[in-house]
């Protein structure tokens, strides 16, 4: 049965402060991945709808740029309060459209809200500078201004937090925007945009278009010359296409792309802590996270014991419909995701990996895959190079610190890495040597709204969150003032 909360969420496009149907009235279905049931139909935007949304953002930009930092701060804090007031309903909504268990969905609502609170504060701290020119005769004034209308594209795996992580700094900086959520999970963002409207956000500042043809709707906007920034979270493959599209107008970009996170366990690690960290790093969001531990390297002397402990913990998890209390692991997002996880696991087993628990997909309805631990996964297995995006933990042995670092860096990606050791010097050596934008030392979760999030190499450009997150939405302007001596 579809929860009542789903029927109360707007299902239209949000353009210039109004809820409107898509051109021609087209809609698409939102499906509960736990049941296969259609839970809602929402507007399916056309390129014309996208253009109308961007034009609304462009029209609203001059006025919104003139608002005071305190006004923007108060809008974000009002939205922060409303998000917390409605956390239970929003969590149930998210679980229904995406599948993650209610406990995780509640955690995401809290996490998403923190971006609002953090950037509400950053709105009050936008700085500049003033100094005498070193050669005399002038004063140098440095100020920071909103970059302008932004295009924001978010993924399905964290449908609320990935939106607030982009919208909050844009609002704080004085930028208008058009956001396009993933077509699998549009309801959470539609609910949030309605909260912003209720919080007093001026018309046209945030516009929301939902669409099945993301490229068809967004590419013309990217190439239009009207937008001044694109922020995208998604696959590296799509990110590269978007970067090419942005080159034509030199559109400023932030890219949070794919990951292939190594999780390194040295023989001197506290194994209980390492197993707990691996559970967090692997099983958050059923493994459907770019920060998920994708390659688990364990020193040879402890891999057997580590694997046994991890398999006990993974095998004890309860799989089911995430809307039911007590469920630990919900469904994957869709059939394609289930097929990918199944194929990657089979490939690893064919190449010599041993299944310690799980390993076989469940029968429908729903796209369920059991928590799985594989050991002895060879480095030429497909899952050593591709994001698994599912609840499968592959263990690969290593012998030396140098080998561990080499294996960790043997990827074009560099978003996050995890290292478990009780040797402080080894921890720092390894953290410095591994090529990633973030490192968790003896902890399995690094995401924090108050810290910069982002990767290196093919994992992305720029940072979201933290004190630098608002910089992505600000331009620096230098004014030279003649002051003859």
BAROTOR-125888 format. One line per 2 residues: number of its first residue (from 1); their letters; for each residue x, y, z of C-alpha. Coordinates in steps of 0.05 Angstrom, whole numbers. Each point is the difference from the previous one (the first is absolute). Layout:
% BAROTOR-125888
NUM> A> X,Y,Z  ...
% end
This chain:
% BAROTOR-125888
1> XX> 0,0,0  27,69,-19
3> XX> 10,46,60  -46,60,4
5> XX> 59,47,2  16,-17,-73
7> XX> -66,27,-24  10,67,35
9> XX> 66,17,-36  -6,46,-61
11> XX> 7,-37,-66  9,59,-48
13> XX> 59,42,-21  18,59,43
15> XX> 14,61,-44  1,73,21
17> XX> -33,-15,66  -58,-40,-29
19> XX> -17,-73,-8  -13,-13,-74
21> XX> -12,-60,-45  51,-21,-51
23> XX> -12,24,-71  -51,-48,-30
25> XX> -16,-29,69  50,-57,-5
27> XX> 15,-40,64  43,-58,21
29> XX> -7,-53,55  38,-3,65
31> XX> 8,-73,23  12,-28,69
33> XX> 61,-46,-10  -21,-44,58
35> XX> -66,-19,-32  2,21,-73
37> XX> -63,40,15  -12,67,-35
39> XX> -7,50,57  -8,66,-38
41> XX> 1,33,-68  38,65,-7
43> XX> 8,51,-55  49,-19,-56
45> XX> 33,65,-22  15,18,-72
47> XX> 58,43,-24  -49,58,-3
49> XX> -16,-10,74  74,0,17
51> XX> 9,65,-38  -58,32,37
53> XX> 31,-21,66  68,28,-18
55> XX> -31,65,-25  -36,6,67
57> XX> 67,-9,36  33,53,-44
59> XX> -57,49,12  4,-10,75
61> XX> 77,4,5  10,76,4
63> XX> -52,9,55  24,-60,40
65> XX> 73,22,-5  -21,65,35
67> XX> -31,-36,60  39,6,65
69> XX> 40,-57,28  -46,0,61
71> XX> -62,-8,-44  32,-61,-34
73> XX> 23,-27,67  -71,3,28
75> XX> -31,-35,-60  49,-57,8
77> XX> -11,-5,75  -76,0,-9
79> XX> 7,-57,-50  47,-36,49
81> XX> -55,2,53  -54,-24,-48
83> XX> 43,-58,-23  8,-23,72
85> XX> -74,9,16  -18,-45,-59
87> XX> 57,-49,6  -43,-62,11
89> XX> -45,14,-60  59,18,-44
91> XX> 37,-63,20  -59,-43,-17
93> XX> -6,36,-67  73,-13,-15
95> XX> -3,-73,19  -61,-10,-43
97> XX> 33,28,-63  71,-22,12
99> XX> -1,-61,45  49,16,56
101> XX> -23,-21,70  -39,51,41
103> XX> 57,8,50  48,19,-56
105> XX> -51,46,-32  -10,36,66
107> XX> 76,7,4  2,30,-69
109> XX> -53,51,17  41,22,59
111> XX> 63,1,-43  -35,40,-54
113> XX> -25,51,50  70,12,26
115> XX> 20,28,-68  -54,52,9
117> XX> 25,19,68  73,1,-20
119> XX> -10,43,-62  -48,46,37
121> XX> 61,17,42  45,5,-61
123> XX> -47,52,-30  20,46,57
125> XX> 75,-11,-10  11,17,-73
127> XX> 63,41,3  43,46,-43
129> XX> 61,44,9  28,71,-2
131> XX> 73,20,-2  48,54,-24
133> XX> 32,-18,-66  73,-19,14
135> XX> 25,52,-49  -46,54,28
137> XX> -48,44,-39  -59,-47,5
139> XX> -42,-43,46  -18,-72,-16
141> XX> -71,-20,17  -19,-74,-5
143> XX> -73,-20,3  -38,-64,-12
145> XX> -64,-5,-39  -49,-55,-19
147> XX> 21,-38,-62  -70,4,-28
149> XX> -54,-49,-23  20,-72,14
151> XX> -19,-68,-29  -2,-54,53
153> XX> -6,-75,-17  -7,-50,57
155> XX> 1,-77,4  -50,-49,26
157> XX> 40,-32,57  -4,59,49
159> XX> -61,37,-28  -5,52,55
161> XX> 72,12,24  29,7,-70
163> XX> -51,54,-13  12,40,64
165> XX> 75,-6,-10  -7,40,-65
167> XX> -61,44,13  22,25,68
169> XX> 67,31,-21  -33,28,-63
171> XX> -52,36,42  52,21,51
173> XX> 42,31,-55  -59,36,-33
175> XX> -7,-46,-60  -63,-22,-34
177> XX> -6,-71,-28  -35,-54,-39
179> XX> 5,-69,33  -14,-65,-36
181> XX> -6,-60,47  9,-71,-25
183> XX> -62,-28,-33  0,-61,47
185> XX> -6,43,62  -33,68,-15
187> XX> -48,2,59  50,18,54
189> XX> 24,61,-38  -70,22,-18
191> XX> -17,-3,74  62,41,17
193> XX> -13,53,-52  -70,8,29
195> XX> 32,10,68  44,55,-29
197> XX> -62,34,-28  -31,-4,69
199> XX> 63,27,31  -7,65,-40
201> XX> 48,-11,-58  -16,52,-54
203> XX> -33,-24,-64  49,-25,-53
205> XX> 59,-9,47  -5,-76,-1
207> XX> -36,-34,-57  -9,-76,-5
209> XX> -9,-41,-63  -12,-75,1
211> XX> 14,-38,-64  16,-69,-28
213> XX> 41,30,-57  53,35,42
215> XX> 47,13,-58  -55,26,-45
217> XX> -23,50,53  66,21,30
219> XX> 47,3,-59  -35,60,-33
221> XX> 3,36,67  75,-15,7
223> XX> 13,27,-70  -48,59,5
225> XX> 49,50,29  -52,21,52
227> XX> 28,-43,57  66,15,33
229> XX> 12,-64,38  -14,-75,-2
231> XX> 5,-45,61  -8,-74,-14
233> XX> 2,-62,43  0,-65,-38
235> XX> 42,-47,-42  67,18,-29
237> XX> -25,-20,-69  -56,51,2
239> XX> 44,51,34  49,-1,-58
241> XX> -57,11,-50  -24,60,41
243> XX> 70,29,4  4,-1,-76
245> XX> -68,35,-4  23,53,51
247> XX> 63,16,-41  -40,38,-53
249> XX> -19,56,48  56,-12,51
251> XX> -52,-17,51  27,-6,71
253> XX> -6,-71,25  -1,-42,63
255> XX> 3,-74,-12  -9,-54,53
257> XX> 10,-63,-41  12,-74,9
259> XX> 42,-34,53  37,-66,10
261> XX> 17,6,73  55,-43,30
263> XX> -8,-24,71  68,-22,28
265> XX> 6,-43,63  71,-9,27
267> XX> 17,-58,45  8,45,61
269> XX> -71,28,-7  -52,-11,53
271> XX> -41,-51,-39  -65,14,37
273> XX> 6,74,-18  21,-18,-71
275> XX> -60,-45,-10  -47,53,28
277> XX> 32,51,-46  -7,-46,-59
279> XX> -73,-11,15  -11,76,0
281> XX> 42,13,-61  -30,-58,-40
283> XX> -72,-4,22  -21,73,5
285> XX> -58,6,-49  5,-74,-18
287> XX> 68,15,-30  -31,48,-50
289> XX> 47,58,16  60,29,-35
291> XX> 36,-2,67  -14,-75,10
293> XX> 60,-45,13  7,-32,-68
295> XX> 67,-36,8  17,-28,69
297> XX> 75,-15,7  18,-41,62
299> XX> 70,-19,20  12,-74,-11
301> XX> 11,-18,73  -70,23,21
303> XX> -43,-7,-62  -30,-67,22
305> XX> -20,26,68  -25,67,-28
307> XX> -41,-36,-53  -32,-46,51
309> XX> -20,57,45  -26,43,-57
311> XX> -40,-59,-28  -33,-11,68
313> XX> -21,73,4  -23,4,-73
315> XX> -38,-66,4  -39,23,61
317> XX> -30,60,-36  -75,-1,-15
319> XX> -19,12,-73  -69,26,-18
321> XX> -46,58,-15  33,61,32
323> XX> -67,29,22  -5,-55,52
325> XX> 36,12,66  57,-48,15
327> XX> 23,-6,-72  75,12,-9
329> XX> 7,-7,-75  -50,24,-51
331> XX> -5,-14,-75  46,26,-54
333> XX> -27,57,-41  -23,-39,-62
335> XX> 8,-62,-41  62,25,-36
337> XX> 35,11,66  -18,-70,23
339> XX> 26,-30,-65  65,37,6
341> XX> 14,-23,72  -19,-72,-20
343> XX> 46,2,-60  60,30,37
345> XX> -6,-52,55  -4,-58,-49
347> XX> 61,27,-36  41,2,65
349> XX> -20,-71,18  17,-25,-70
351> XX> 69,31,9  12,-37,66
353> XX> -33,40,56  -33,-38,57
355> XX> -70,18,25  -1,6,77
357> XX> -73,22,3  -55,20,-48
359> XX> 16,-2,-74  -68,-15,-30
361> XX> -55,51,-17  -68,-8,32
363> XX> -64,-13,-37  -48,57,-15
365> XX> -38,42,9  51,54,13
367> XX> 73,7,-18  33,-34,59
369> XX> 71,-26,5  25,-31,65
371> XX> 60,27,39  59,-37,-30
373> XX> 73,-10,20  50,-27,-51
375> XX> 72,-17,18  60,-11,-44
377> XX> -28,47,-53  54,7,-54
379> XX> 22,69,-22  -22,-15,-72
381> XX> -73,-11,22  -48,50,-30
383> XX> -22,24,69  72,22,13
385> XX> -7,52,-55  -75,15,0
387> XX> -45,30,53  -41,-57,29
389> XX> -55,45,27  -29,-57,41
391> XX> 8,-39,65  61,-41,-21
393> XX> 65,3,38  60,-27,-40
395> XX> 62,-17,40  69,-2,-33
397> XX> 64,-18,38  64,42,0
399> XX> 68,-11,33  35,67,9
401> XX> -17,73,11  29,18,-67
403> XX> -44,-52,-34  -61,27,36
405> XX> 13,71,-24  14,-24,-71
407> XX> -65,-39,-2  -40,57,30
409> XX> 27,48,-53  -10,-48,-58
411> XX> -64,34,-25  -18,63,-39
413> XX> -44,21,58  18,34,65
415> XX> -60,21,41  11,-32,69
417> XX> 43,-53,33  -2,-35,68
419> XX> 60,-23,40  0,-41,64
421> XX> 64,-4,41  23,15,71
423> XX> 67,25,-24  -4,76,-3
425> XX> 58,9,-48  -26,-53,-47
427> XX> -68,32,2  28,68,-20
429> XX> 46,-30,-52  -56,-38,-32
431> XX> -50,57,3  50,45,-35
433> XX> 19,-51,-52  -69,-22,-21
435> XX> -28,42,-57  -68,21,24
437> XX> -36,63,20  -21,-28,67
439> XX> 28,-52,48  -33,-34,59
441> XX> 52,-21,51  -30,-54,45
443> XX> -70,22,-18  -48,-23,-53
445> XX> -40,63,-13  32,66,-21
447> XX> -59,40,-27  -12,62,42
449> XX> -36,64,-21  54,41,36
451> XX> 57,-31,-39  19,6,-74
453> XX> -26,-59,-41  30,-18,-67
455> XX> 51,-41,-38  61,2,-45
457> XX> 16,-32,-67  -64,-23,-34
459> XX> -41,6,63  -14,73,-11
461> XX> 15,74,4  -13,48,57
463> XX> -26,-11,71  -68,-1,32
465> XX> -14,15,73  48,28,51
467> XX> 27,71,1  20,-5,-74
469> XX> -67,-24,-25  -29,70,-10
471> XX> 61,20,-41  -27,-42,-58
473> XX> -58,50,-6  40,65,7
475> XX> 42,41,-48  58,42,25
477> XX> 1,72,-27  59,47,7
479> XX> -11,75,-2  60,46,-6
481> XX> -13,69,29  44,58,-20
483> XX> 28,35,62  58,45,-22
485> X> 50,13,55
% end
